Amino acid sequence: MRTARGVTARELGLLIVGACLVSIVMHWPLILHLGDDIPRDLGDPLAQAYQIAWDGHALIHQPLHFFDANQFWPFGDSLAFSDALIGYAPAAVFGTGPHAAVVRYDLMFLFAYALAFAGAYLLGRELGLGPGAAAVVGAAYAFAPFRLEQDGHMQVISSGGVPLALALGIRGYRRQRPWWVIVAWVIATWQLLLGFTLGLPLAYLLVALYLTGAIVWWRRGRLPIPRGLAVATVVGALLFIGTGIALSRPYLHVADAHPNARRTPEDVEEFAAPPWAYLVAPEENFVWGDATKPIRDSLGNVPEETLFPGLAILVLAIAGLGSSVFPRWLRVALGVAIAVLAVLAMGFHGSGIVAYLWPYRWVYEVLPGWQAIRVPGRLDTFTALGLALLAGAGLERLLAWIRTRGGAIAWRGGAALAAACVLVVLIEGRGLPFDPFDTQAQPTLRPAPRSVASVPAPQLHLPAERPSDNRRYVLWSTDDFPKIVNGRSSLNPAWTARLIHRERNFPDRASVRRLERLGVRSVVLHTTRVKHTPWEDAAEKPVSNLPLTRYREGDLTIYVLRGTR
């Protein structure tokens, strides 16, 4: 394997600027509408903007009760109802309220893509690729076509810590620099703090890499290990493992209190992808969206079963299998890993013995932690990293052929080819720079209603049977975070759904008494959202004989229950 020239400070600076510019240009015009527009849709991004905002709030105001979020009152550990995105907590200590939460989310979205590009670039460089080929690795990893479908899932697109941790770890061991090893473990721990969706597979990847390294070390005669590297490895591993144990505790509490938190085989199969899902690109994909529509329409869950890796990436990766820039063992290892992960990402199908013909069923049944994972297809992130590395090696193979011609023409031709490959990968994965045809979804979010921070809490917001309503309520609750019965996460407690269903006749005597017994102190009726819901006429119902006070604040009708303290 060719050893790459060390990444200089100048190259690192250009990489940071370039990665940020690529992220901004390929998601244009999001940077011009921070806080007003949000990537992908008005679904999960709203709830995740709330989660990040809560992380910052809890970090400052209640670090010892971090997971006791204000949503889903009266339940504790409600932040653990989905991936908590704790890694972004430091970014959330500045700014308050819904607008700041969306600005922050937009910036973290752009940051996630920039870091994925930069982390993969540095991994490619550390493995011996030149700058041009490493840029292809960054583009192929960050902008693989399937990732466009995941833009609504911050815990999935926030994958830059994976290649960055690997790059720094390789650098530390190769140069025998313990501090680089420590930093690599810190980055891996940060990736884990973003959620188990990618953190759990990363943990197993690290175990596999260290076991492989231990076997190689043993077979080569157990050469002495520098004390500094050994200490750094142990300290870093303890940090990662300790964080994982601490992070898992609230999730285990939730699993004990809410049996539906554990993913049943039926849950996993619902999100399992068929083999032809690898031929399906997102509907918004500029190149392949229309062409793959017939196959896409046959899928049961399009957002989680869209796995197309990109034709340009595949062609370069196939070429990379024969590239001498990587040693044969590394090319074989990457090829095998890609094949295994591609099969695992399809999950399992069928029941009985048939389900066990799919390798993922054995992973689900045997290995700790996997019963908490709902969507096997998100393993495609790791498949994409392997393909990206081989794609970079494939470009190096082409560049080596061009270099045989010699002279300045060959140098300029190589640079042009590298730039062209990066551009092709970006266009196939995300579309034309600056999105001239407006193919990417960046919906505009309506301004939040008047603040209800001063309204007595716990609060119940109505209407509340639609996910779209509850996502907005949790986002709007970022103004001082009053406790609310509403919430929206991967796990939505059946108790909360039953309570909201029983409150369909609010305000009447039975519904008010029920809320009094529970300790709910106020109900906030959003009159602009009640159409075609059971609460369409709630604001006109008489309340003179009920133990509550009603008043209006703009588009809100607020009921304060007098029977609670």
PyMOL commands that set and color helices and strands:
alter all, ss='L'
color gray80, all
select helices_A, chain A and resi 9-26+30-33+44-61+63-65+78-81+86-92+97-126+131-142+145-150+154-157+161-175+178-193+196-219+227-257+259-261+265-270+275-279+293-296+302-305+311-320+328-344+352-357+359-366+370-372+376-403+407-430+467-476+494-505+509-518+527-529+538-540
alter helices_A, ss='H'
color red, helices_A
select strands_A, chain A and resi 459-462+522-526+548-553+556-561
alter strands_A, ss='S'
color yellow, strands_A
deselect
rebuild
show_as cartoon
